[in-house]
């Protein structure tokens, strides 16, 4: 099984915290869709005939696509690939796009799962982040999607913002629980280089992220999700049993996927490649029949490090039996480096697996880096 990711690099406006590749000019949106259709043809052998278990449209803002553009992309995918009957087909959407008409349009398409970028139900947060929607739209779009029959919903929230006190964070999470949204992705606000937020913090126009506040809100989140019956199956992701994300889950399990569009990444089990993060040069190259990408063949050390980094973030953890297939030096290194985190109570060793404990989840990136080869 494999997956396809399509990067739609257009947004109505730039969120202050975002460092993904996108453009606020939609002048070439039609040309970009045509290029994606051609890249699907050019890359048709990449997955070696594997059936598609997931299709994911991300960005950027895929909900900006017209019904005709979306239909053309799906027609091409279904013509070139064997898509399983149970495939998860996700489209990222912003609340301001999800009008009743747009939701009905999406319901007519093969899309069966919506990922909605709510981020907060408070206008002060949304203004600070420079989101295009308001709090009223954030709540209304979820109801519209549910009423249209979209049972598979996931919603993004951001915690740790200087505009988000604890009581607002609790309200944000509880709102989604009350709305019976089965999957939540919750991220700590991060000040990424070369973003508007980084400039604001550096110039004193915005407060830096308060690490203690972010940790406190994350710990409350873990408790609240457990009490509401959600499983914490990946550091940033919580789901009701059976509602886990297929597409992202396959990323974390190291399965193959093909990424299309500017800046999109692909993985075939042996190497990674990534398309150029430049709309004009991407369009020009695809028009000439060439996919503009760079490629890296993974070394054994790379494979070990990537496995530890991704598996450690999940509820299934690092499997010692998998490490043994990589070779004894990696097993020895892992066990040696992991011992201190076991002693400190940050790791739990159960049967053949190593998983982060509650305290370990607060230090996930740091622990993974210490375990690298």
C-alpha positions as CSV (number, residue, x, y, z in Angstrom):
1,X,0.0,0.0,0.0
2,X,1.1,3.6,-0.7
3,X,-0.1,7.2,-0.6
4,X,-0.1,10.3,-2.7
5,X,0.3,13.8,-1.4
6,X,-0.6,16.9,-3.6
7,X,0.8,20.3,-2.5
8,X,-1.5,23.2,-3.4
9,X,0.7,26.2,-2.9
10,X,-1.9,29.0,-2.6
11,X,-3.4,30.9,0.3
12,X,-5.7,33.9,0.7
13,X,-3.2,35.5,3.2
14,X,0.0,34.6,5.0
15,X,-0.4,33.2,8.5
16,X,2.3,34.9,10.7
17,X,3.7,31.6,12.0
18,X,3.7,29.6,8.8
19,X,6.9,28.5,7.0
20,X,5.4,26.2,4.4
21,X,5.7,26.9,0.8
22,X,2.8,29.0,-0.6
23,X,1.9,32.1,-2.5
24,X,-0.9,34.6,-1.8
25,X,-1.1,35.3,-5.5
26,X,-3.5,32.8,-7.2
27,X,-2.7,34.1,-10.7
28,X,-1.3,30.8,-11.8
29,X,-3.7,28.4,-10.0
30,X,-5.1,27.0,-13.2
31,X,-1.6,26.4,-14.6
32,X,-0.5,24.8,-11.3
33,X,-3.4,22.3,-11.6
34,X,-2.4,21.5,-15.2
35,X,1.2,21.0,-14.0
36,X,0.0,18.6,-11.3
37,X,-1.9,16.6,-13.8
38,X,1.3,16.4,-16.0
39,X,3.5,15.5,-13.0
40,X,1.1,12.7,-12.1
41,X,1.8,11.3,-15.6
42,X,5.6,11.9,-15.3
43,X,5.8,10.2,-11.9
44,X,3.4,7.3,-12.6
45,X,6.1,4.7,-12.1
46,X,7.4,6.0,-8.8
47,X,5.2,3.8,-6.6
48,X,5.9,0.7,-8.7
49,X,2.3,-0.2,-9.1
50,X,1.4,-0.1,-5.4
51,X,-2.3,0.5,-4.6
52,X,-3.2,3.8,-3.0
53,X,-4.5,3.5,0.6
54,X,-4.5,7.3,1.0
55,X,-4.7,10.5,-1.0
56,X,-4.0,13.8,0.8
57,X,-4.4,17.4,-0.6
58,X,-2.4,19.8,1.6
59,X,-0.8,23.1,1.2
60,X,-1.2,26.0,1.2
61,X,-5.0,25.9,1.0
62,X,-6.5,23.1,-1.1
63,X,-10.0,24.3,-0.3
64,X,-9.3,27.1,-2.8
65,X,-9.5,24.7,-5.7
66,X,-12.6,24.9,-7.8
67,X,-14.9,21.9,-8.3
68,X,-13.6,21.5,-11.9
69,X,-9.9,21.6,-10.8
70,X,-10.5,19.1,-8.0
71,X,-12.4,16.8,-10.3
72,X,-9.6,16.9,-12.9
73,X,-7.0,15.9,-10.3
74,X,-9.1,12.9,-9.0
75,X,-9.9,11.7,-12.5
76,X,-6.2,11.6,-13.4
77,X,-5.3,9.8,-10.1
78,X,-8.0,7.2,-10.6
79,X,-7.0,6.7,-14.2
80,X,-3.3,6.1,-13.3
81,X,-3.5,4.3,-10.0
82,X,-5.5,1.5,-8.3
83,X,-7.2,3.3,-5.4
84,X,-8.5,1.0,-2.8
85,X,-12.2,1.0,-2.0
86,X,-11.5,2.1,1.6
87,X,-8.9,4.7,0.7
88,X,-8.7,7.7,3.0
89,X,-9.0,10.9,0.9
90,X,-8.2,14.0,2.9
91,X,-8.5,17.7,1.9
92,X,-7.1,20.5,4.1
93,X,-9.6,23.3,4.4
94,X,-9.8,26.7,6.0
95,X,-13.0,27.6,7.8
96,X,-13.6,30.7,5.7
97,X,-13.8,28.5,2.5
98,X,-16.3,26.0,4.0
99,X,-19.6,27.6,3.1
100,X,-22.6,25.4,2.6
101,X,-22.1,25.5,-1.1
102,X,-18.4,24.5,-0.8
103,X,-19.1,21.7,1.6
104,X,-21.8,20.3,-0.7
105,X,-19.3,20.5,-3.6
106,X,-16.7,18.6,-1.6
107,X,-19.3,16.0,-0.6
108,X,-19.9,15.3,-4.4
109,X,-16.1,14.7,-4.8
110,X,-14.2,11.6,-3.7
111,X,-13.0,13.5,-0.6
112,X,-14.1,11.6,2.5
113,X,-12.1,13.3,5.2
114,X,-11.7,17.0,6.0
115,X,-8.8,18.5,7.9
116,X,-9.9,21.9,9.1
117,X,-7.4,24.6,10.2
118,X,-9.4,26.1,13.0
119,X,-6.4,26.9,15.3
120,X,-8.6,28.7,17.9
121,X,-12.2,29.7,18.6
122,X,-11.1,33.1,19.9
123,X,-10.8,36.1,17.6
124,X,-7.8,37.6,19.4
125,X,-5.8,34.4,18.7
126,X,-6.9,34.4,15.0
127,X,-5.9,38.0,14.6
128,X,-2.5,37.4,16.2
129,X,-1.9,34.5,13.8
130,X,-3.3,36.4,10.8
131,X,-5.9,33.8,10.0
132,X,-8.5,34.6,7.3
133,X,-11.5,33.4,9.4
134,X,-13.1,34.4,12.6
135,X,-14.4,32.5,15.6
136,X,-17.9,32.3,14.3
137,X,-16.8,30.7,11.1
138,X,-14.6,28.3,13.0
139,X,-17.5,26.8,14.8
140,X,-20.0,27.1,11.9
141,X,-17.9,25.2,9.4
142,X,-17.6,22.1,11.6
143,X,-21.4,21.9,11.9
144,X,-21.8,22.4,8.1
145,X,-19.4,19.6,7.4
146,X,-21.1,17.3,9.9
147,X,-24.5,18.1,8.6
148,X,-23.3,17.3,5.1
149,X,-22.3,13.8,6.2
150,X,-18.5,14.3,6.8
151,X,-18.0,11.9,9.7
152,X,-14.2,11.8,9.2
153,X,-13.1,15.2,10.5
154,X,-9.8,16.3,12.0
155,X,-9.3,19.8,13.4
156,X,-6.0,21.7,14.0
157,X,-5.5,23.7,17.2
158,X,-2.5,25.8,18.3
159,X,-1.5,26.1,22.0
160,X,1.2,28.2,23.6
161,X,0.4,31.5,21.9
162,X,0.8,34.6,24.1
163,X,-2.8,35.4,23.2
164,X,-4.1,32.0,24.6
165,X,-4.5,31.9,28.3
166,X,-5.2,28.5,29.9
167,X,-8.9,29.1,30.1
168,X,-9.1,29.8,26.4
169,X,-7.1,26.7,25.6
170,X,-9.4,24.6,27.7
171,X,-12.4,26.1,25.9
172,X,-10.9,25.4,22.5
173,X,-10.3,21.7,23.3
174,X,-13.7,21.2,25.1
175,X,-15.5,22.8,22.1
176,X,-14.2,20.1,19.8
177,X,-15.0,17.4,22.3
178,X,-18.6,18.7,22.6
179,X,-18.8,18.9,18.8
180,X,-17.8,15.2,18.7
181,X,-14.9,15.8,16.3
182,X,-13.2,12.4,16.3
183,X,-9.6,13.5,15.6
184,X,-7.6,16.5,16.8
185,X,-4.1,17.7,15.8
186,X,-2.7,20.0,18.4
187,X,0.6,21.9,17.9
188,X,2.6,24.2,20.1
189,X,3.2,27.6,18.5
190,X,6.7,27.7,17.1
191,X,8.7,30.7,16.0
192,X,10.1,29.5,12.7
193,X,12.9,31.4,10.9
194,X,12.0,33.9,8.2
195,X,8.4,34.1,9.2
196,X,6.4,37.3,10.2
197,X,6.2,35.9,13.7
198,X,10.0,35.6,13.9
199,X,10.3,39.2,12.9
200,X,7.7,40.4,15.4
201,X,9.4,38.5,18.2
202,X,12.9,39.8,17.2
203,X,11.7,43.4,17.0
204,X,9.8,43.2,20.3
205,X,6.3,43.5,18.7
206,X,5.3,40.1,19.9
207,X,6.2,38.2,23.1
208,X,8.4,35.1,22.7
209,X,6.8,31.7,23.2
210,X,6.5,30.9,26.9
211,X,7.8,27.3,27.2
212,X,6.3,26.8,30.6
213,X,2.9,27.9,29.4
214,X,3.1,25.6,26.3
215,X,4.2,22.6,28.5
216,X,1.4,23.3,31.0
217,X,-1.2,23.5,28.2
218,X,0.1,20.3,26.6
219,X,-0.1,18.4,29.9
220,X,-3.7,19.5,30.4
221,X,-4.4,18.5,26.8
222,X,-3.2,15.0,27.5
223,X,-5.4,14.7,30.6
224,X,-8.5,16.1,28.9
225,X,-8.1,13.9,25.8
226,X,-7.7,10.7,27.9
227,X,-10.8,11.7,30.0
228,X,-12.8,12.2,26.8
229,X,-11.8,8.8,25.4
230,X,-9.3,9.9,22.8
231,X,-6.1,7.9,22.3
232,X,-2.8,9.9,22.2
233,X,-1.4,7.9,19.3
234,X,1.2,10.5,18.1
235,X,2.8,13.4,20.0
236,X,0.5,16.0,18.3
237,X,-2.4,13.7,17.4
238,X,-5.4,12.4,19.3
239,X,-8.2,10.2,18.0
240,X,-11.2,8.3,19.1
241,X,-10.4,4.5,18.7
242,X,-10.6,3.6,15.0
243,X,-10.3,7.3,13.8
244,X,-6.6,7.5,13.4
245,X,-5.2,9.2,10.3
246,X,-4.2,6.6,7.7
247,X,-2.1,8.9,5.6
248,X,0.0,10.4,8.3
249,X,0.1,7.0,10.1
250,X,1.8,5.5,7.0
251,X,4.4,8.3,7.1
252,X,5.3,7.4,10.6
253,X,5.4,3.7,9.7
254,X,7.9,4.4,6.9
255,X,5.6,3.4,4.0
256,X,6.1,4.7,0.5
257,X,4.4,7.9,-0.7
258,X,4.6,10.2,-3.8
259,X,4.5,13.9,-3.3
260,X,3.5,16.2,-6.2
261,X,3.7,19.9,-6.6
262,X,6.3,22.5,-5.6
263,X,8.1,21.6,-2.3
264,X,6.4,18.2,-2.1
265,X,8.5,15.3,-0.7
266,X,8.4,11.6,-1.8
267,X,9.8,8.4,-0.3
268,X,10.2,5.0,-2.0
269,X,11.7,3.0,0.8
270,X,15.3,3.6,-0.3
271,X,15.5,7.3,-1.0
272,X,13.8,10.6,-0.4
273,X,13.3,13.3,-3.0
274,X,11.8,16.8,-2.9
275,X,10.5,19.1,-5.6
276,X,11.8,22.6,-5.9
277,X,10.0,25.1,-3.7
278,X,9.5,27.7,-6.4
279,X,6.2,28.0,-8.2
280,X,7.5,29.5,-11.5
281,X,10.5,27.3,-11.9
282,X,8.3,24.2,-11.0
283,X,5.8,25.2,-13.7
284,X,8.5,25.9,-16.2
285,X,10.2,22.5,-15.6
286,X,7.0,20.5,-15.7
287,X,6.0,22.2,-19.0
288,X,9.3,20.9,-20.4
289,X,8.5,17.4,-19.3
290,X,10.9,17.3,-16.3
291,X,10.2,17.0,-12.6
292,X,12.5,19.5,-10.8
293,X,13.6,17.5,-7.8
294,X,16.6,16.6,-5.7
295,X,17.2,13.1,-4.4
296,X,19.0,11.6,-1.4
297,X,19.7,7.9,-1.0
298,X,19.3,7.0,2.7
299,X,22.3,5.5,4.4
300,X,21.9,2.9,7.1
301,X,22.5,5.6,9.7
302,X,19.8,7.7,8.1
303,X,17.3,4.8,8.2
304,X,18.0,4.2,11.9
305,X,17.7,7.9,12.8
306,X,14.5,8.4,10.8
307,X,12.9,5.3,12.3
308,X,13.8,6.3,15.9
309,X,12.6,9.9,15.3
310,X,9.2,8.9,13.9
311,X,8.5,5.7,15.9
312,X,9.3,7.3,19.2
313,X,6.6,9.9,18.6
314,X,3.9,7.3,18.3
315,X,2.0,5.1,20.8
316,X,3.5,2.0,19.2
317,X,7.0,3.2,19.9
318,X,10.4,1.8,18.9
319,X,10.3,-1.9,18.2
320,X,13.5,-3.7,19.2
321,X,12.8,-6.4,16.6
322,X,12.8,-3.8,13.9
323,X,16.1,-2.4,15.1
324,X,17.6,-5.9,15.0
325,X,16.9,-6.1,11.3
326,X,19.1,-3.0,10.9
327,X,22.1,-4.6,12.6
328,X,23.6,-5.2,16.1
329,X,25.5,-1.9,16.3
330,X,22.2,0.0,16.1
331,X,20.6,-2.2,18.8
332,X,23.6,-1.8,21.1
333,X,23.7,2.0,20.5
334,X,20.0,2.4,21.2
335,X,19.9,0.3,24.3
336,X,23.0,2.1,25.7
337,X,21.6,5.6,25.0
338,X,18.1,4.7,26.1
339,X,19.2,3.5,29.5
340,X,19.5,7.0,31.0
341,X,16.0,7.9,29.9
342,X,14.6,4.7,31.3
343,X,16.2,5.6,34.6
344,X,14.7,9.1,34.6
345,X,11.3,7.7,33.8
346,X,11.1,9.3,30.3
347,X,11.0,5.9,28.5
348,X,9.0,2.8,29.2
349,X,10.3,-0.6,28.1
350,X,7.4,-3.1,27.6
351,X,8.0,-6.4,25.9
352,X,10.0,-5.5,22.8
353,X,9.0,-1.9,22.6
354,X,10.2,1.4,24.0
355,X,7.7,4.2,24.4
356,X,7.7,7.7,25.7
357,X,6.1,8.2,29.1
358,X,4.1,11.2,30.0
359,X,7.2,13.2,31.1
360,X,9.0,11.9,28.0
361,X,6.5,13.3,25.7
362,X,7.4,16.8,26.9
363,X,11.0,16.1,25.7
364,X,10.3,14.0,22.6
365,X,12.6,15.8,20.2
366,X,15.5,16.1,22.7
367,X,15.3,12.4,23.5
368,X,15.2,11.4,19.8
369,X,18.3,13.5,19.1
370,X,20.2,11.8,22.0
371,X,19.3,8.4,20.5
372,X,20.5,9.2,17.0
373,X,23.5,7.3,15.7
